[in-house]
Structures are given as C-alpha cells and as structure tokens.
C-alpha cells in the first residue's frame, strides 16, 4: 500500500519542493534533480572536486590502516576513483570491486592497474569483471575493512540515495550483520549531490562518513 510522502529538500540554500505519493516516486524525483545539477558541471570542476575529495580520503585514519578495501569503479558523473585504486596497489593493500548480476552484487578481487585496464565494459558503461571469470570473493576470504560507496544523493550525516537497484544497501546490510567486525563505510560525492534531507526508509543503510568539497 502506498502512503502519502510529502517533503521539502533544501539544496544549498534553494528550496526544492516535491509532492510524491510514494517513497519510490520521491527518490526518483530526487535522482532526476541531482542528474540535472551534475550535467552543469564542467570537466575542470569535476576534476577539482575529485582531487579534493580523494585527498581527504587519503587523510582518513581508516583508509590508512585498512588492508582490504572495496572500491567502486567510477563513471564520468562520479568522483574519480582511479587515483584511489593506484594508491591501494602502491600500498600493497587488497582491492575489491563490485560485480553485478541478477542475483545481486559481490565484491571480487582486482589484482593490478593492468587488470583494471583490461576489464570489459558493461551495457551501463561501467567496467566490471566478467561473470564468467573466477575471482576471489571478499566475503569468502576475510571480509572487508573499508567500503568506499557511490551514490546519487547524500546528506552530510550519512543518508544516501543510490541508483535504485538496492545493491549497496543489501550488501552493506549483509556484511554489517555477518562480519564480526563490520567494515567502515565512506561515500564520495560532488557538493552538488549533498542535500539537507532525503527520503530514507528502514531498508536504506546509513554511511559512516560522506566526503565532499564544502
């Protein structure tokens, strides 16, 4: 049964009013709104913000001590994660990346920058290890210390709206429940993706820290 879902979001001082009959509709409107904001960003501005956010990540103690790190492979509308990948390998840490299928999402091992270069591209324009290829699954070999999370919109205190598939919410919920010491979660965002509030349900997972240029 749908319920009336009315709310107001304030995005950097400007009010965005939306009346949606369901949580799903509210999230869809938010995604469309953020997509329009991101379209206005120049390549130079994206690089500027990416460089800042990545440097802030490198300063975090949790990043410095984590041995097994899950990292999303960025698209043009996301913070560039390639320098993070390079740093993980330079530090001789273990890097795991998402592999999506109809069954859900798993984090599988990436061995090197050359390995990343050779990954096939999906229909969503995302590099991803082939489903036919045998790779180490992070949850089968020791879990994760840190999950670096993508998304569409965030609040500064860790609420997150993803792309709608629920992959990360289910993965994070599962690993928090089953891993003895749950991993830390850090999201990377452009400042245009930060909102004062967003539609958030009992199934959505809050992120420990959101990094963005204020």
Secondary structure by P-SEA (a helix, b strand, c coil): cccccccccccccbbbbbbbccaaaaaaaaaaaaaaaaaaccaaaaaaaaaaaaaaaaaccccccccbbbbcccccccccaaaaaaaaaaacbbbbbbbbcccbbbbbbbccaaaaaaccccccccccccccbbbbbccccccccccccccccccccccccccccaaaaaaaaaaaacccbbbbbbbbbccccccccccccccbbbbccccccc
